Amino acid sequence: MSKLGESMKRKIIGLTLSIGFLTTFGIYFWRSYVGKNQAYINKAFALARKMRITPEGKKPNDTADVMKKIENLIVDYTQENEIKKTIKNFLYKTMGKKIAISDIKQQGGDPQGGLSGNPLFFIRDIEGNLVFVIKVFEKPFDAYENFIKELSGFQIASTIKGEKFQLINLQAIGKAIIDQKPYGLLAISPAPGVNIQDLLIKMFHQDYGTKQRAQAFGIFKKALEKLGIALSELHHIRTQRNKQIHASEIEYGRKQLKDMIKLLDQEKHGINPQELQKCFDFLVDQMKNIKVTRSMVHGDPHLGNFMYDSKGGTLFMIDLAELSRTLDQEGNPIRSAAPDYMGILDALAFNKQFGLTEKEYKGLKDAFVNAYGESYNKFSKLEKEFFILGRCLSLASVFLKVQKAHPEKFTDSIMKGLLQYQLDRIKESIAKCKTQ
């Protein structure tokens, strides 16, 4: 071999060894950084766990002290008083390397009247792949605000290993001060696939009786079956059977009732506040006489909170804030699974007014019920009625607040329909209470 060939060979070998060393070092550094980041998240999780209610259903006494510890623990990533620059700094510092971010787009973020008050920033790399979702929270360190609920929800999610579903993961935590206002930052792993609500909307865009409609129906039905199986598994990961309804469930219902009564206009909405109060009190008294199964639950069961990846056949659960109310400080389940179950059926029934035929509704309902296996976790009629009233009170309150803050949004038939549907269900509950 010529001297030139020998020289080139030595350079190639040297370069290969250098690349190998740098790659090994880089992997070691990355793993080390991720490990430190996870240890930091675990410290925040340990504090968030202390914010759960006690086994007796009471809020912890040291709430203010725990909140201060969480605030002091979380690092400030503010950059030039600008949210997108702050988010880039947050990701660069927490991920341990500079990520080539090509796009940061905001979605949502209307705390005064929107249905989702927390802005979401979608982070894509230079190839257009979604790599992170950043959720931003106002007033993050006020007790029991959404930031703490979400943090606690992720803490519980980190303990759940589902076979038939997956949960999104928390990747990093931070805080910032923009225009002298505090914000909490959560970097979340994106869920692949399409949210189930969008699959239903896609079906609505197809004409009745067409091949395209049938195909879209089949995909949506398959997603619902996956959702039924996933919720059933979640509800049975940790249970306590033959228990009285937990005190926190009743307290939460009373809060929803109080909010609703403040917003009600009897003449306009056709609901008598006194009759509504009597109906709620009647159902509470009756619920004290029956036994329920306490479970782990998702807690916010609308179709948009579940992603279906048709390629992998996997169901992902997102928006995990309400998981924070599913366990007490000792890890005991405290919720009924009925609201999750009834919430999905209620969403299907509601969509009949937007194009779901009776035949399609029955087929989808049967698919979900059979996949869930209700006979394994039988809910009494009373349990269903109590929790569907609570769900309707919660949703109607949200829509009435939106209507008050943004009346222009209620020129849309869908928003009007959403509100009226909940009001009609509340009226049905009151009518049933009167006959008992």
BAZADREN-573666 format. One line per 10 residues: their letters; for each residue x, y, z of C-alpha. Coordinates in steps of 0.2 Angstrom, whole numbers, plus 2048, in hexadecimal, padded with zeros to 3 digits. Layout:
# residues N
a	X Y Z | ...
This chain:
# residues 436
msklgesmkr	800 800 800 | 806 811 7FC | 80B 81E 809 | 7FC 828 804 | 7F1 819 807 | 7F9 816 818 | 7F7 828 81D | 7E5 828 817 | 7E1 818 821 | 7E9 81F 831
kiigltlsig	7DE 82F 82F | 7CE 824 82C | 7D2 819 83B | 7D5 829 846 | 7C6 831 840 | 7BB 822 843 | 7C2 820 855 | 7BF 833 858 | 7AD 831 852 | 7AB 822 85D
flttfgiyfw	7B2 82A 86C | 7A7 83A 869 | 797 830 866 | 79A 825 876 | 79D 835 880 | 78E 83E 878 | 783 82F 87C | 78A 82E 88E | 788 841 890 | 776 840 889
rsyvgknqay	771 832 895 | 779 83A 8A4 | 76F 84A 8A0 | 75F 841 89D | 762 838 8AE | 765 848 8B7 | 755 850 8AF | 74B 841 8B4 | 751 842 8C6 | 74C 854 8C6
inkafalark	73B 84F 8C0 | 739 842 8CD | 73D 84F 8DB | 72E 859 8D4 | 723 84A 8D3 | 727 846 8E5 | 721 857 8EA | 712 857 8DF | 70D 846 8E7 | 70B 850 8F8
mritpegkkp	6FE 85B 8EF | 6F2 84C 8EE | 6E3 84B 8FA | 6E5 841 90A | 6DC 830 90B | 6CE 839 915 | 6CB 843 906 | 6D2 854 90D | 6DF 85F 905 | 6F0 85E 90D
ndtadvmkki	6F4 86B 91A | 705 870 914 | 700 875 902 | 708 886 903 | 719 87F 909 | 719 871 8FB | 714 87E 8EE | 723 889 8F3 | 72F 87A 8F2 | 729 876 8E1
enlivdytqe	72B 888 8DB | 73D 889 8E2 | 741 878 8DA | 73C 87D 8C9 | 749 886 8BE | 745 896 8B6 | 749 896 8A3 | 743 8A8 89E | 74C 8AE 88F | 74A 8C1 889
neikktiknf	738 8C2 890 | 732 8B9 881 | 728 8A8 882 | 72F 89F 872 | 741 8A4 876 | 73E 89E 888 | 737 88D 881 | 747 88B 877 | 752 88F 886 | 747 883 890
lyktmgkkia	74A 874 884 | 75C 878 881 | 760 878 893 | 755 869 898 | 759 85E 88A | 76C 85F 88C | 76F 864 87A | 76A 870 86D | 75B 86A 863 | 758 870 852
isdikqqggd	747 878 854 | 73F 87D 843 | 72E 882 849 | 725 887 859 | 712 889 857 | 706 88E 864 | 6F5 886 866 | 6E7 88B 873 | 6EA 897 881 | 6DB 8A1 885
pqgglsgnpl	6D9 8A0 898 | 6CB 8AD 899 | 6BF 8A3 88E | 6C7 895 884 | 6C3 883 887 | 6D6 880 889 | 6DE 88E 893 | 6F0 887 892 | 6FA 88B 882 | 702 87D 879
ffirdiegnl	712 87F 86F | 716 872 863 | 729 870 860 | 72F 868 84F | 740 864 84A | 748 869 839 | 740 859 831 | 72F 85F 836 | 72D 851 844 | 723 856 853
vfvikvfekp	730 853 862 | 728 85C 871 | 718 864 876 | 71B 873 883 | 70C 877 88E | 70C 888 896 | 703 88C 8A6 | 6FF 89C 8AE | 700 89E 8C1 | 709 88E 8C2
fdayenfike	70C 88E 8D5 | 6FB 892 8DB | 6F4 884 8E5 | 6EA 877 8DB | 6EC 881 8CB | 6EE 877 8BA | 701 877 8BB | 701 86D 8CB | 6F3 862 8C6 | 6FC 85E 8B5
lsgfqiasti	70C 85A 8BF | 704 84F 8CB | 6FB 846 8BC | 70B 843 8B4 | 712 83C 8C4 | 704 82F 8C5 | 706 82C 8B3 | 718 827 8B5 | 713 819 8C0 | 707 811 8B4
kgekfqlinl	70C 804 8A7 | 6FE 800 89C | 6FE 7F1 890 | 6F0 7F8 885 | 6F4 80A 885 | 702 817 888 | 703 827 891 | 70C 837 88C | 71C 83A 896 | 723 84A 89E
qaigkaiidq	734 84E 897 | 738 85E 8A1 | 732 86B 8AD | 735 87E 8AE | 72F 88F 8B2 | 730 8A0 8AA | 72B 8B2 8AE | 725 8BB 89E | 71F 8CD 8A0 | 720 8CB 8B3
kpygllaisp	714 8BD 8B3 | 719 8AB 8B9 | 717 89C 8AD | 71A 889 8AF | 721 87F 8A1 | 71F 86D 89E | 728 864 88F | 71D 855 88A | 721 847 87E | 715 847 86F
apgvniqdll	709 839 86C | 708 832 85B | 6F8 82F 851 | 6E8 839 850 | 6DC 83E 85E | 6CC 834 85E | 6C1 844 85C | 6CA 848 84C | 6C6 837 845 | 6B4 83A 848
ikmfhqdygt	6B5 84A 840 | 6BD 842 831 | 6AF 836 830 | 6A2 844 831 | 6AA 84C 821 | 6A5 83C 817 | 694 83A 80F | 688 82D 816 | 688 81D 80D | 699 81F 805
kqraqafgif	6A8 813 805 | 6B2 822 80D | 6A5 824 81B | 6A6 811 81F | 6B9 811 81F | 6BA 820 82B | 6AC 818 836 | 6B7 808 837 | 6C7 812 83C | 6BD 81C 849
kkaleklgia	6B5 80C 850 | 6C6 803 851 | 6CC 812 85B | 6BD 812 867 | 6C0 7FF 86A | 6D2 803 86E | 6CC 811 87A | 6C0 805 883 | 6CE 7F8 886 | 6DA 805 88C
lselhhirtq	6CE 80D 898 | 6C9 7FC 89F | 6DB 7F8 8A2 | 6DE 809 8AA | 6CF 807 8B5 | 6D5 7F6 8BC | 6E7 7FA 8BF | 6E4 7FF 8D0 | 6D2 7FD 8D8 | 6C9 7FC 8E9
rnkqihasei	6B9 7F3 8E8 | 6A9 7F5 8F2 | 6AD 806 8F9 | 6A2 815 8FC | 6A4 824 8F0 | 6B3 82D 8F5 | 6B0 83E 8FE | 6BB 847 8F1 | 6AF 842 8E3 | 6A0 84A 8EC
eygrkqlkdm	6AA 859 8F1 | 6AF 85B 8DF | 69D 859 8D9 | 698 867 8E5 | 6A5 873 8DE | 69E 870 8CC | 68C 873 8D3 | 691 883 8DB | 69A 889 8CC | 68B 885 8C1
iklldqekhg	67E 88D 8CC | 688 89D 8CC | 687 89D 8B9 | 675 898 8B7 | 667 8A3 8B0 | 657 89A 8B4 | 64D 8A3 8A7 | 65A 8A2 899 | 660 890 89D | 650 888 8A3
inpqelqkcf	658 881 8B3 | 652 884 8C5 | 661 886 8D0 | 657 87F 8DF | 651 870 8D6 | 663 86D 8D0 | 66A 86E 8E2 | 65C 862 8E8 | 660 855 8DA | 673 856 8DE
dflvdqmkni	670 854 8F1 | 664 845 8ED | 670 83C 8E2 | 67E 83F 8EF | 673 837 8FD | 66F 828 8F2 | 681 826 8ED | 686 824 900 | 67B 814 900 | 684 80B 8F2
kvtrsmvhgd	696 803 8F0 | 6A1 808 8E1 | 6B2 803 8DA | 6C0 810 8DD | 6CC 810 8CE | 6D9 819 8C5 | 6D1 824 8B8 | 6D6 830 8AA | 6C9 83D 8B0 | 6C7 847 8A0
phlgnfmyds	6BF 83B 894 | 6BB 845 884 | 6C0 83E 874 | 6CE 84B 870 | 6D8 844 87F | 6DC 834 877 | 6E7 831 869 | 6E6 822 85D | 6F6 81C 853 | 6EE 811 846
kggtlfmidl	6FF 80B 840 | 705 804 851 | 6F3 801 857 | 6F7 80A 867 | 6EC 815 871 | 6F4 824 87A | 6EC 82E 888 | 6F0 841 889 | 6EB 850 894 | 6EE 847 8A5
aelsrtldqe	6EB 855 8B1 | 6DB 84C 8B9 | 6E6 83D 8BD | 6EB 847 8CB | 6DA 844 8D3 | 6DB 831 8D1 | 6E6 82C 8E0 | 6E8 832 8F2 | 6F9 836 8FA | 6FA 823 8FF
gnpirsaapd	6F7 81D 8ED | 6E6 817 8F0 | 6D9 819 8E1 | 6CB 825 8E5 | 6C1 828 8D5 | 6B3 81F 8CD | 6B6 819 8BB | 6A4 81E 8B6 | 6A8 830 8B0 | 6B5 829 8A4
ymgildalaf	6A9 81C 89E | 69A 827 89D | 6A4 835 896 | 6A8 82B 886 | 696 825 884 | 690 837 886 | 69C 83E 879 | 695 831 86D | 683 835 871 | 687 848 86F
nkqfglteke	68E 846 85E | 67D 83F 857 | 678 851 855 | 687 854 84A | 685 846 83D | 687 836 846 | 678 82B 841 | 66F 820 84D | 676 810 845 | 688 817 846
ykglkdafvn	685 81C 858 | 67F 80B 85D | 68D 802 854 | 69A 80E 85C | 692 80D 86D | 692 7FA 86D | 6A4 7F9 867 | 6AA 804 876 | 69F 7FB 883 | 6A4 7EA 87D
aygesynkfs	6B7 7EF 87C | 6B6 7F6 88E | 6AC 7E7 895 | 6A0 7F0 8A0 | 69B 7E0 8A9 | 6AC 7DF 8B1 | 6AA 7F0 8B8 | 697 7F2 8BA | 691 804 8BE | 680 806 8C6
klekeffilg	673 811 8BE | 675 81D 8CD | 688 81E 8CC | 686 822 8B9 | 679 82F 8BD | 683 838 8CA | 692 839 8C0 | 68A 83E 8B0 | 682 84C 8B9 | 693 851 8C0
rclslasvfl	69A 851 8AF | 68C 85B 8A7 | 68E 868 8B5 | 6A1 869 8B2 | 69F 86B 89F | 690 877 8A0 | 69A 882 8AC | 6A8 883 8A0 | 69D 887 891 | 694 894 89B
kvqkahpekf	6A4 89D 8A0 | 6AA 89D 88E | 699 8A4 889 | 69A 8B2 895 | 6AC 8B6 891 | 6AA 8B4 87E | 698 8B5 878 | 69E 8B6 866 | 6A3 8A3 867 | 691 89E 86A
tdsimkgllq	68C 8A4 859 | 693 893 854 | 686 885 854 | 693 878 85B | 696 883 86A | 684 886 86D | 680 873 86B | 68E 86F 877 | 686 87A 885 | 674 875 881
yqldrikesi	678 863 881 | 67F 864 893 | 671 86F 899 | 664 862 892 | 66D 854 89B | 66C 85E 8AB | 65A 861 8A9 | 658 84E 8A6 | 661 84A 8B6 | 655 856 8C0
akcktq	646 84E 8B8 | 64C 83D 8BD | 64F 842 8CF | 63D 849 8D0 | 636 838 8CC | 640 82F 8DA
